[in-house]
Amino acid sequence: MAESTRLLVGTKKGAWIFTSGPARRKWNISAPICFGQSVNHIIADPRAPKRLIAAAKAGHLGPTVFLSQDNGRKWKEASKPPAFPPAAEGGAKLSVDHVFYLTPGHASEPGVWYAGTSPAGLFRSQDHGDTWESVAGFNANPMRAEWTKLESPPEGQRLHSILVDPRDPAHLYFGISLGGVFESTDRGASWSPLNKGCVADYIPGPPPDYGHDPHCIRLHPRNPDRLYQQNHCGIYRIDRPSSEWSRIGLKMPKKIGDIGFAIVLHPRDPDTAWVCPMDGTAVWPRTSVGGKPALYVTRNGGRSWTRQDKGLPSANAWLTVFRQAMTIDSGKPAGIYFGTSSGEVWASRNEGESWAQIAAHLPRIQSVEAG
């Protein structure tokens, strides 16, 4: 049985907090937070759960970060939001369009946060998100322009899926869409591409070292050497110290394919993961396949997949689940939650075996986090 559950939902026009008791049957929904502002990501600090942090693009403030120390009752803007340093003479000037992704630092570093932006930039805070500094190891890396040279995807190139190895605060990963997966073993002072084995079918010739399009990367907390990736070109798994990803999405039904945005992992079982496929045909509609949304689960590390759609719309549901809009709690059984481009929140109390809609008519949902 789960403890009381909290969902943090970021949308195109603000954020909402959902709360439920241990049974996870009935949900209370807060008044809107940062109303009217585009909230790309809102997340609680696992080291201090009353602290919340939100990545937003406010109409009058531009790209910024908002902070709460009291479970979301009061908010303040960061005194120094993420911003690229001035360009060197003759260099290209970069300006943050929006803050896209937030990740708490290692448990041993209680004030540390990381932020990813569009265009692709990495920033670190050491004071709970109030002031942010550029991570020069990436932002000023002489290879940055080469790593990020491809044309931006819709709504801009993003640095996302910042992962901290729970065993080692110096060991980091992130993804760039478009750019690829990158790894650092020195707290971000240097970075190396980690894309071997991934397909990039939009680039002529053999797959390159970089230029890939990861949509979402997850690291398993119980086995940090196991990572999963939902990519523009498939579903992948890697078991470190291997440096090559395996395309486990080829075991998905061919009529469904293995293209999507989001992927979540079971909190206790490294072999179990869920994806939400989307239509990736030639015109790239980016909707549920055939207008029939479903999740697919693997319980054997990607050797096979099972469809889960009980309670979900059976027809004419042309929705998308974005990369940060699906999450899982630590309950027994685990609860899975996702938000849609059409403003619905769906919940399963039994690891995807059945689904119930717990909200509708919200703005476009951009992130869902369980706490």
KAFEN-V256045 format. One record per residue. N is the residue number from 0. SS is DSSP state (H for helix, E for strand, L for the rest). NEAR is the number of other C-alpha atoms within 12 Angstrom. Layout:
BEGIN
((N	SS	NEAR) (N	SS	NEAR))
END
This chain:
BEGIN
((0	L	17) (1	L	24) (2	L	20) (3	L	23) (4	E	33) (5	E	39) (6	E	44) (7	E	47) (8	E	53) (9	E	50) (10	E	42) (11	L	32) (12	L	27) (13	E	36) (14	E	42) (15	E	42) (16	E	35) (17	E	35) (18	E	26) (19	E	25) (20	L	19) (21	L	22) (22	L	21) (23	L	31) (24	L	23) (25	L	20) (26	E	25) (27	E	20) (28	E	22) (29	L	22) (30	L	16) (31	L	25) (32	E	35) (33	L	39) (34	L	23) (35	L	22) (36	L	31) (37	E	38) (38	E	45) (39	E	46) (40	E	46) (41	E	47) (42	E	47) (43	E	36) (44	E	35) (45	L	24) (46	L	22) (47	E	23) (48	E	22) (49	E	20) (50	E	31) (51	E	43) (52	E	49) (53	E	54) (54	E	47) (55	E	48) (56	E	35) (57	E	26) (58	L	19) (59	L	11) (60	L	20) (61	E	23) (62	E	35) (63	E	43) (64	E	48) (65	E	44) (66	E	37) (67	E	29) (68	L	22) (69	L	17) (70	L	28) (71	L	31) (72	L	19) (73	L	17) (74	L	21) (75	E	24) (76	E	27) (77	L	26) (78	L	20) (79	E	26) (80	L	39) (81	L	46) (82	L	38) (83	L	34) (84	L	23) (85	L	16) (86	L	14) (87	L	11) (88	L	7) (89	L	7) (90	L	12) (91	L	16) (92	L	17) (93	L	23) (94	L	22) (95	L	33) (96	L	30) (97	E	40) (98	E	44) (99	E	46) (100	E	48) (101	E	47) (102	E	43) (103	E	42) (104	L	36) (105	L	28) (106	L	20) (107	L	17) (108	L	24) (109	L	21) (110	L	25) (111	L	31) (112	E	44) (113	E	48) (114	E	51) (115	E	50) (116	E	45) (117	E	39) (118	L	37) (119	L	46) (120	E	47) (121	E	48) (122	E	45) (123	E	40) (124	E	33) (125	L	22) (126	L	22) (127	L	36) (128	L	41) (129	L	32) (130	E	27) (131	L	32) (132	E	28) (133	E	33) (134	L	31) (135	H	23) (136	H	26) (137	H	37) (138	H	40) (139	L	29) (140	L	21) (141	L	16) (142	L	19) (143	H	30) (144	H	24) (145	H	20) (146	H	35) (147	L	35) (148	L	21) (149	L	24) (150	L	22) (151	L	21) (152	L	24) (153	L	12) (154	L	14) (155	L	22) (156	L	35) (157	E	40) (158	E	46) (159	E	44) (160	E	45) (161	E	42) (162	E	43) (163	E	38) (164	L	34) (165	L	23) (166	L	21) (167	L	21) (168	L	25) (169	L	23) (170	L	28) (171	E	36) (172	E	44) (173	E	48) (174	E	46) (175	E	47) (176	E	45) (177	E	40) (178	E	41) (179	E	48) (180	E	48) (181	E	41) (182	E	31) (183	E	28) (184	L	21) (185	L	20) (186	L	28) (187	L	32) (188	L	22) (189	L	25) (190	L	32) (191	E	30) (192	E	31) (193	L	35) (194	L	38) (195	L	27) (196	L	30) (197	L	38) (198	L	34) (199	L	27) (200	L	17) (201	L	18) (202	L	19) (203	L	10) (204	L	10) (205	L	15) (206	L	20) (207	L	23) (208	L	26) (209	L	34) (210	L	39) (211	E	41) (212	E	46) (213	E	45) (214	E	41) (215	E	48) (216	E	44) (217	E	46) (218	E	37) (219	L	33) (220	L	24) (221	L	18) (222	L	23) (223	L	28) (224	L	26) (225	E	31) (226	E	44) (227	E	48) (228	E	50) (229	E	48) (230	E	47) (231	L	40) (232	L	36) (233	E	42) (234	E	47) (235	E	42) (236	E	42) (237	E	35) (238	E	22) (239	L	20) (240	L	12) (241	L	16) (242	L	23) (243	L	23) (244	L	30) (245	E	30) (246	E	29) (247	H	35) (248	H	40) (249	H	23) (250	H	25) (251	L	29) (252	L	18) (253	L	17) (254	L	16) (255	L	32) (256	L	31) (257	L	37) (258	L	45) (259	E	46) (260	E	43) (261	E	45) (262	E	47) (263	E	48) (264	E	43) (265	L	37) (266	L	29) (267	L	22) (268	L	25) (269	L	29) (270	L	30) (271	L	33) (272	E	47) (273	E	49) (274	E	54) (275	E	52) (276	E	47) (277	L	40) (278	L	31) (279	L	26) (280	L	22) (281	L	8) (282	L	8) (283	L	16) (284	L	18) (285	L	28) (286	L	31) (287	L	38) (288	H	33) (289	H	24) (290	H	22) (291	L	27) (292	L	37) (293	L	40) (294	E	44) (295	E	38) (296	E	34) (297	E	34) (298	L	21) (299	L	19) (300	L	30) (301	L	33) (302	L	22) (303	L	21) (304	L	32) (305	E	25) (306	E	25) (307	E	28) (308	L	27) (309	L	23) (310	L	21) (311	L	30) (312	L	23) (313	L	17) (314	L	16) (315	L	14) (316	L	22) (317	L	23) (318	L	34) (319	L	40) (320	L	44) (321	L	37) (322	L	44) (323	L	46) (324	L	45) (325	E	45) (326	E	44) (327	E	42) (328	L	36) (329	L	29) (330	L	27) (331	L	22) (332	L	24) (333	L	34) (334	L	43) (335	E	47) (336	E	49) (337	E	52) (338	E	44) (339	L	44) (340	L	31) (341	L	26) (342	L	33) (343	L	34) (344	E	44) (345	E	41) (346	E	41) (347	E	34) (348	L	32) (349	L	27) (350	L	34) (351	L	37) (352	L	25) (353	L	23) (354	L	27) (355	E	29) (356	E	26) (357	E	30) (358	E	28) (359	L	19) (360	L	17) (361	L	28) (362	L	29) (363	L	32) (364	E	42) (365	E	44) (366	E	46) (367	E	46) (368	E	45) (369	E	40) (370	L	35))
END
